[in-house]
Amino acid sequence: MLSIDPKDIATSKLHQYLLGAVGPRPIAFASTMDLEGRPNLSPFSFFNVFGSNPPTLIFSPARRGRDNTVKHTYNNAKATMEVVINVVNYDMVQQVSLSSTEYAEGINEFEKAGFTMLKSEVVKPFRVAESPVQFECKINEIVELGREGGAGNLVICEVLKMHIQEEILDEKGYIDQHKIDLVARMGGNWYSRASPGMFEVPKPLQTLGIGVDAISKEIRNSKVLTGNDLGKLGNVEKMPSAGEVTKLLEKNSELAEFIRKNEEEKIHLKAKEYIEKDELGTAWKILLTKKI
């Protein structure tokens, strides 16, 4: 058996062991606002519920291990002492992953990830309309567990108001665990789904995705592309050029004929086939064929 003294290994390596061993971890999709009124949205898997009277949730936007910096969520929480914690289900997981991209301060992750800002009733931060359950919270206390990279910051939240989509309720009025279809974080790129099990969503830490807001309205409003599809499309660093699209059609006469004969909905269905295979470059080229 491998035995480890935390003092003997690098924080980054210890972090991977901890996250690989402790899971699945629920996800706090935290919405905050800075003192200038700019919204911020980011997921955190150091999270759970810790009491019901008063209703208490705690999440931890830890200090970054690589450079000991803190996250915008932490700064906003400390400045305003308010947060909305949105839960994450399978229908929104790709967009949630996209929102974890380390965009510059002031960038609106609601727009980048393609989420709808829903006005809260008792706090200033917005709710995520797509989330099946949203908690409006005041922050009672922030406990800093250390000053070095990797140290946690426990944000202790009291729920002031809870919002639940009626579609996920059972006949008794409680949350149906099948209908809510929650997801949780595992180690590395792995997630766990309430049903049927684990699946992989690569983290956008090494790339700066274009964001869902950079996708044209006709694609965003597609009748066949889901939020997960848009999340994947928004995670590419750049869209293909007109020349690359033309080259694809020149090489694939069958595809070119398909594009020529079919309307937008069928073209989007064809692109969706490639999205589901994570062949996003080809999917983008198909979606852009009508623009050349």
MIZABA-836859 format. One record per residue (C-alpha): residue number from 1; x, y, z. Coordinates in Angstrom, 1 decimal, decimal comma. Example, Ala and Ser with C-alpha at 12.3 -4.5 7.8 and 13.67 -1.06 7.14 Angstrom:
<recs>
> 1 | 12,3 | -4,5 | 7,8
> 2 | 13,7 | -1,1 | 7,1
</recs>
This chain:
<recs>
> 1 | 0,0 | 0,0 | 0,0
> 2 | 1,2 | 3,5 | -0,9
> 3 | 1,4 | 5,6 | 2,3
> 4 | 1,8 | 9,3 | 2,0
> 5 | 2,8 | 12,0 | 4,5
> 6 | 1,2 | 15,2 | 3,1
> 7 | 4,4 | 17,2 | 4,1
> 8 | 6,5 | 15,0 | 1,8
> 9 | 4,9 | 15,6 | -1,6
> 10 | 4,1 | 18,6 | -3,7
> 11 | 0,7 | 20,3 | -3,1
> 12 | -0,3 | 19,7 | -6,7
> 13 | 0,3 | 16,0 | -6,4
> 14 | -1,5 | 15,8 | -3,1
> 15 | -4,4 | 17,7 | -4,6
> 16 | -4,8 | 15,0 | -7,3
> 17 | -4,7 | 12,2 | -4,8
> 18 | -7,4 | 13,9 | -2,6
> 19 | -9,7 | 14,6 | -5,5
> 20 | -9,2 | 11,1 | -6,9
> 21 | -10,1 | 9,5 | -3,6
> 22 | -12,9 | 11,8 | -2,3
> 23 | -15,8 | 11,6 | -4,6
> 24 | -18,3 | 12,0 | -6,1
> 25 | -18,4 | 15,6 | -4,9
> 26 | -21,5 | 17,7 | -5,4
> 27 | -21,0 | 20,9 | -7,4
> 28 | -21,8 | 24,4 | -6,1
> 29 | -22,3 | 26,6 | -9,2
> 30 | -21,7 | 29,9 | -7,4
> 31 | -23,1 | 33,2 | -8,8
> 32 | -21,6 | 36,3 | -7,2
> 33 | -21,4 | 40,0 | -8,0
> 34 | -18,5 | 42,4 | -7,5
> 35 | -18,9 | 45,9 | -5,9
> 36 | -19,3 | 47,4 | -9,4
> 37 | -22,3 | 45,2 | -10,1
> 38 | -20,6 | 42,8 | -12,5
> 39 | -21,8 | 39,2 | -12,4
> 40 | -19,5 | 36,2 | -12,0
> 41 | -20,2 | 32,5 | -12,3
> 42 | -18,0 | 29,6 | -11,4
> 43 | -18,3 | 25,9 | -10,3
> 44 | -16,7 | 24,5 | -7,1
> 45 | -16,6 | 20,8 | -6,0
> 46 | -15,4 | 21,5 | -2,5
> 47 | -19,1 | 21,8 | -1,4
> 48 | -21,9 | 20,3 | 0,6
> 49 | -24,9 | 20,9 | 2,9
> 50 | -24,1 | 21,1 | 6,6
> 51 | -27,4 | 21,8 | 8,4
> 52 | -31,0 | 22,5 | 7,9
> 53 | -31,8 | 24,8 | 10,9
> 54 | -30,5 | 27,2 | 9,9
> 55 | -30,1 | 25,8 | 6,4
> 56 | -26,4 | 25,9 | 5,8
> 57 | -24,2 | 25,3 | 2,7
> 58 | -20,4 | 25,6 | 2,6
> 59 | -18,2 | 25,8 | -0,4
> 60 | -14,5 | 26,5 | -0,8
> 61 | -13,0 | 28,6 | -3,5
> 62 | -9,5 | 27,4 | -2,6
> 63 | -6,3 | 29,4 | -3,3
> 64 | -4,7 | 28,3 | -6,6
> 65 | -1,9 | 25,8 | -6,0
> 66 | 0,2 | 26,9 | -9,0
> 67 | 0,6 | 30,6 | -8,1
> 68 | -1,3 | 31,2 | -4,8
> 69 | -3,8 | 33,5 | -6,3
> 70 | -7,5 | 33,7 | -5,3
> 71 | -10,5 | 33,4 | -7,5
> 72 | -13,0 | 36,2 | -8,4
> 73 | -15,7 | 34,3 | -6,6
> 74 | -13,7 | 34,5 | -3,3
> 75 | -13,1 | 38,2 | -3,7
> 76 | -16,7 | 38,9 | -4,6
> 77 | -18,0 | 36,8 | -1,7
> 78 | -15,7 | 38,6 | 0,8
> 79 | -16,7 | 42,0 | -0,5
> 80 | -20,5 | 41,6 | -0,7
> 81 | -21,2 | 38,6 | 1,6
> 82 | -23,9 | 37,3 | -0,8
> 83 | -24,0 | 34,3 | -3,2
> 84 | -26,4 | 32,2 | -5,1
> 85 | -25,6 | 28,5 | -5,2
> 86 | -27,1 | 26,7 | -8,2
> 87 | -27,0 | 22,9 | -8,4
> 88 | -25,8 | 21,2 | -11,5
> 89 | -27,6 | 18,5 | -13,5
> 90 | -26,5 | 16,5 | -16,6
> 91 | -28,3 | 18,8 | -19,1
> 92 | -26,0 | 21,7 | -18,2
> 93 | -22,7 | 20,1 | -17,3
> 94 | -20,8 | 21,0 | -20,5
> 95 | -21,8 | 24,6 | -20,1
> 96 | -20,8 | 24,5 | -16,5
> 97 | -17,4 | 23,2 | -17,5
> 98 | -17,0 | 26,0 | -20,0
> 99 | -17,7 | 28,6 | -17,3
> 100 | -14,7 | 27,3 | -15,3
> 101 | -12,4 | 28,8 | -17,9
> 102 | -10,2 | 31,4 | -16,3
> 103 | -11,6 | 34,4 | -18,1
> 104 | -10,3 | 37,9 | -17,1
> 105 | -11,9 | 39,8 | -14,3
> 106 | -15,2 | 41,4 | -15,3
> 107 | -16,0 | 38,9 | -18,0
> 108 | -19,6 | 37,6 | -17,6
> 109 | -19,5 | 33,8 | -17,5
> 110 | -23,3 | 33,7 | -17,8
> 111 | -22,8 | 35,0 | -21,4
> 112 | -19,7 | 33,0 | -22,1
> 113 | -21,3 | 29,7 | -21,1
> 114 | -24,7 | 30,6 | -22,6
> 115 | -26,7 | 30,6 | -19,3
> 116 | -29,7 | 32,8 | -18,5
> 117 | -29,4 | 35,4 | -15,7
> 118 | -32,5 | 35,2 | -13,5
> 119 | -33,0 | 38,0 | -11,0
> 120 | -32,9 | 36,9 | -7,4
> 121 | -35,5 | 37,9 | -4,8
> 122 | -33,5 | 38,7 | -1,7
> 123 | -29,8 | 38,9 | -2,8
> 124 | -28,1 | 40,8 | -5,6
> 125 | -26,3 | 38,0 | -7,5
> 126 | -28,3 | 36,4 | -10,3
> 127 | -29,6 | 32,9 | -10,4
> 128 | -28,9 | 30,4 | -13,2
> 129 | -32,3 | 29,9 | -14,8
> 130 | -31,3 | 26,5 | -16,2
> 131 | -30,4 | 25,1 | -12,8
> 132 | -33,1 | 22,8 | -11,3
> 133 | -32,5 | 24,2 | -7,8
> 134 | -31,2 | 27,6 | -6,8
> 135 | -30,2 | 28,8 | -3,3
> 136 | -30,1 | 32,5 | -2,5
> 137 | -27,7 | 32,9 | 0,4
> 138 | -26,2 | 35,4 | 2,8
> 139 | -22,6 | 34,6 | 3,8
> 140 | -22,3 | 34,4 | 7,6
> 141 | -18,6 | 33,8 | 7,7
> 142 | -15,5 | 33,1 | 5,6
> 143 | -12,9 | 30,9 | 7,3
> 144 | -9,4 | 31,0 | 5,7
> 145 | -7,6 | 27,7 | 6,2
> 146 | -4,2 | 29,0 | 5,2
> 147 | -2,2 | 31,5 | 3,2
> 148 | -0,3 | 29,2 | 0,9
> 149 | -1,3 | 27,8 | -2,5
> 150 | -3,9 | 25,1 | -2,2
> 151 | -5,4 | 26,4 | 1,1
> 152 | -9,2 | 26,3 | 1,3
> 153 | -11,5 | 29,3 | 2,1
> 154 | -14,7 | 28,0 | 3,7
> 155 | -17,6 | 30,2 | 2,6
> 156 | -20,3 | 29,5 | 5,2
> 157 | -23,7 | 30,3 | 3,6
> 158 | -27,2 | 30,6 | 5,1
> 159 | -30,0 | 29,9 | 2,7
> 160 | -32,5 | 32,7 | 2,6
> 161 | -34,6 | 31,4 | -0,2
> 162 | -34,7 | 28,2 | -2,2
> 163 | -36,1 | 27,9 | -5,7
> 164 | -37,0 | 24,5 | -7,2
> 165 | -38,2 | 23,7 | -10,7
> 166 | -41,6 | 22,0 | -10,4
> 167 | -40,7 | 19,6 | -13,2
> 168 | -38,3 | 17,7 | -10,9
> 169 | -40,8 | 17,1 | -8,2
> 170 | -42,5 | 13,7 | -7,5
> 171 | -46,2 | 13,1 | -6,7
> 172 | -45,6 | 14,0 | -3,0
> 173 | -43,9 | 17,3 | -3,9
> 174 | -40,4 | 16,2 | -3,1
> 175 | -37,4 | 16,2 | -5,4
> 176 | -37,3 | 13,1 | -7,6
> 177 | -33,7 | 11,9 | -7,8
> 178 | -34,2 | 10,5 | -11,2
> 179 | -35,8 | 13,7 | -12,6
> 180 | -33,1 | 16,0 | -11,1
> 181 | -30,3 | 13,9 | -12,7
> 182 | -27,5 | 15,5 | -10,7
> 183 | -23,9 | 15,2 | -11,6
> 184 | -20,8 | 15,3 | -9,3
> 185 | -17,0 | 15,6 | -9,7
> 186 | -14,6 | 12,8 | -9,5
> 187 | -10,8 | 13,0 | -10,0
> 188 | -9,1 | 14,4 | -13,2
> 189 | -11,6 | 15,1 | -16,0
> 190 | -14,2 | 12,6 | -14,6
> 191 | -17,7 | 13,2 | -13,5
> 192 | -20,3 | 11,0 | -12,0
> 193 | -24,0 | 11,0 | -13,0
> 194 | -26,8 | 9,9 | -10,8
> 195 | -27,8 | 7,6 | -13,7
> 196 | -26,1 | 5,8 | -15,4
> 197 | -22,5 | 6,4 | -14,1
> 198 | -19,3 | 8,1 | -15,0
> 199 | -18,5 | 10,2 | -18,0
> 200 | -15,6 | 12,5 | -19,0
> 201 | -15,7 | 16,3 | -19,5
> 202 | -12,2 | 17,8 | -20,3
> 203 | -11,5 | 20,8 | -18,2
> 204 | -10,9 | 24,1 | -20,2
> 205 | -7,9 | 25,1 | -18,1
> 206 | -5,4 | 25,1 | -20,9
> 207 | -7,6 | 26,9 | -23,5
> 208 | -9,6 | 30,1 | -23,7
> 209 | -12,9 | 29,1 | -25,3
> 210 | -14,7 | 31,5 | -27,6
> 211 | -17,8 | 31,2 | -25,4
> 212 | -21,4 | 30,5 | -26,3
> 213 | -21,9 | 34,3 | -26,7
> 214 | -19,6 | 34,2 | -29,8
> 215 | -21,9 | 31,6 | -31,5
> 216 | -24,3 | 33,1 | -34,0
> 217 | -28,0 | 33,4 | -33,0
> 218 | -29,2 | 30,9 | -35,6
> 219 | -26,9 | 28,2 | -34,1
> 220 | -27,7 | 29,2 | -30,5
> 221 | -31,4 | 29,0 | -31,2
> 222 | -31,2 | 25,7 | -33,1
> 223 | -34,1 | 23,3 | -32,6
> 224 | -31,7 | 20,3 | -32,3
> 225 | -28,6 | 21,5 | -30,6
> 226 | -28,7 | 21,3 | -26,8
> 227 | -27,0 | 23,4 | -24,1
> 228 | -24,3 | 20,7 | -23,8
> 229 | -23,7 | 20,9 | -27,6
> 230 | -23,3 | 24,7 | -27,4
> 231 | -21,0 | 24,2 | -24,4
> 232 | -18,7 | 22,0 | -26,5
> 233 | -18,9 | 24,4 | -29,5
> 234 | -18,1 | 27,4 | -27,2
> 235 | -15,0 | 25,6 | -25,8
> 236 | -13,0 | 25,8 | -29,1
> 237 | -10,3 | 28,5 | -29,2
> 238 | -11,3 | 29,7 | -32,7
> 239 | -13,9 | 28,9 | -35,4
> 240 | -12,7 | 27,5 | -38,7
> 241 | -12,0 | 29,9 | -41,5
> 242 | -14,0 | 30,1 | -44,7
> 243 | -11,1 | 28,5 | -46,5
> 244 | -11,1 | 25,5 | -44,1
> 245 | -14,9 | 25,1 | -44,7
> 246 | -14,4 | 25,2 | -48,4
> 247 | -11,6 | 22,7 | -48,3
> 248 | -13,8 | 20,2 | -46,3
> 249 | -16,6 | 20,5 | -49,0
> 250 | -14,1 | 20,0 | -51,8
> 251 | -12,7 | 16,9 | -50,2
> 252 | -16,1 | 15,4 | -49,3
> 253 | -18,5 | 15,6 | -52,2
> 254 | -21,1 | 13,5 | -50,5
> 255 | -21,2 | 16,0 | -47,6
> 256 | -21,3 | 18,9 | -50,0
> 257 | -24,3 | 17,4 | -51,8
> 258 | -26,0 | 16,8 | -48,4
> 259 | -25,5 | 20,5 | -47,5
> 260 | -26,8 | 21,7 | -50,8
> 261 | -30,0 | 19,6 | -50,7
> 262 | -31,0 | 20,1 | -47,0
> 263 | -32,3 | 22,8 | -44,8
> 264 | -30,8 | 24,2 | -41,6
> 265 | -32,4 | 21,7 | -39,2
> 266 | -31,0 | 18,6 | -41,0
> 267 | -27,6 | 20,3 | -41,3
> 268 | -27,6 | 20,9 | -37,5
> 269 | -28,4 | 17,2 | -37,0
> 270 | -25,5 | 16,3 | -39,1
> 271 | -23,2 | 18,6 | -37,1
> 272 | -24,6 | 17,1 | -33,9
> 273 | -23,4 | 13,7 | -34,9
> 274 | -19,8 | 15,0 | -35,0
> 275 | -20,3 | 17,0 | -31,7
> 276 | -21,3 | 13,7 | -30,0
> 277 | -18,0 | 12,2 | -31,3
> 278 | -16,1 | 15,3 | -30,0
> 279 | -15,0 | 16,0 | -33,6
> 280 | -15,7 | 19,7 | -33,0
> 281 | -13,7 | 21,0 | -35,9
> 282 | -15,8 | 19,1 | -38,4
> 283 | -19,0 | 20,0 | -36,6
> 284 | -18,1 | 23,7 | -36,8
> 285 | -17,3 | 23,5 | -40,5
> 286 | -20,7 | 21,9 | -41,2
> 287 | -22,5 | 24,6 | -39,2
> 288 | -20,6 | 27,3 | -41,1
> 289 | -21,2 | 25,9 | -44,6
> 290 | -24,3 | 28,1 | -45,3
> 291 | -22,1 | 31,2 | -44,6
> 292 | -19,8 | 30,7 | -47,6
</recs>
